[in-house]
């Protein structure tokens, strides 16, 4: 009998998994306060019909890279 991990399939082209706020906090190793400050500063959120926020990791990383470049030139 196949296990649950054997049934995993890749996402269809163009679909990207979205991270929850808690997952993004864990990824960056920051508190919820820091993440909320980043959101206020313009870090992109994805539209989501359910509760909570969702984030595209690639867009967040691009925002951080641009944000760090702006801070370095200031």
MARMAR-279077 format. One record per residue (C-alpha): residue number from 1; residue in one letter; x, z, y. Coordinates in pm, whole numbers, plus 50000, padded with zeros to 5 digits. Layout:
MARMAR-279077
<rec NUM 'a' <X Z Y>> ...
//
This chain:
MARMAR-279077
<rec 1 'x' <50000 50000 50000>> <rec 2 'x' <50149 49902 50338>> <rec 3 'x' <50225 50181 50580>> <rec 4 'x' <50102 50192 50937>> <rec 5 'x' <50444 50083 51068>> <rec 6 'x' <50430 49775 50843>> <rec 7 'x' <50114 49661 51022>> <rec 8 'x' <50275 49650 51366>> <rec 9 'x' <50268 49310 51531>> <rec 10 'x' <50430 49198 51854>> <rec 11 'x' <50219 49177 52166>> <rec 12 'x' <50088 48830 52252>> <rec 13 'x' <50293 48640 52510>> <rec 14 'x' <50230 48762 52862>> <rec 15 'x' <50104 49109 52767>> <rec 16 'x' <50316 49403 52875>> <rec 17 'x' <50258 49763 52762>> <rec 18 'x' <50178 49991 53054>> <rec 19 'x' <50322 50342 53079>> <rec 20 'x' <50123 50647 53177>> <rec 21 'x' <50244 50872 53457>> <rec 22 'x' <50372 51126 53203>> <rec 23 'x' <50561 50857 53009>> <rec 24 'x' <50722 50730 53331>> <rec 25 'x' <50822 51086 53429>> <rec 26 'x' <50986 51125 53088>> <rec 27 'x' <51158 50786 53111>> <rec 28 'x' <51317 50869 53447>> <rec 29 'x' <51358 51241 53373>> <rec 30 'x' <51179 51347 53691>> <rec 31 'x' <50896 51583 53784>> <rec 32 'x' <50543 51479 53871>> <rec 33 'x' <50621 51569 54234>> <rec 34 'x' <50909 51319 54245>> <rec 35 'x' <50700 51046 54085>> <rec 36 'x' <50418 51104 54334>> <rec 37 'x' <50669 51074 54619>> <rec 38 'x' <50787 50741 54476>> <rec 39 'x' <50425 50619 54458>> <rec 40 'x' <50372 50718 54823>> <rec 41 'x' <50693 50528 54909>> <rec 42 'x' <50550 50213 54752>> <rec 43 'x' <50638 50210 54382>> <rec 44 'x' <50390 49967 54223>> <rec 45 'x' <50098 50084 54011>> <rec 46 'x' <49891 49860 53787>> <rec 47 'x' <49513 49833 53818>> <rec 48 'x' <49353 50038 53542>> <rec 49 'x' <48985 50099 53471>> <rec 50 'x' <49038 50431 53294>> <rec 51 'x' <49156 50769 53413>> <rec 52 'x' <49509 50822 53537>> <rec 53 'x' <49770 50578 53657>> <rec 54 'x' <49948 50302 53467>> <rec 55 'x' <50285 50146 53543>> <rec 56 'x' <50468 49829 53443>> <rec 57 'x' <50822 49946 53370>> <rec 58 'x' <50982 49615 53476>> <rec 59 'x' <50810 49629 53817>> <rec 60 'x' <50909 49995 53864>> <rec 61 'x' <51272 49920 53779>> <rec 62 'x' <51272 49625 54023>> <rec 63 'x' <51124 49852 54292>> <rec 64 'x' <51395 50112 54228>> <rec 65 'x' <51669 49849 54250>> <rec 66 'x' <51535 49717 54581>> <rec 67 'x' <51476 50071 54709>> <rec 68 'x' <51834 50174 54629>> <rec 69 'x' <51974 49864 54803>> <rec 70 'x' <51773 49944 55117>> <rec 71 'x' <51894 50306 55112>> <rec 72 'x' <52256 50192 55069>> <rec 73 'x' <52238 49956 55370>> <rec 74 'x' <52066 50209 55597>> 
//
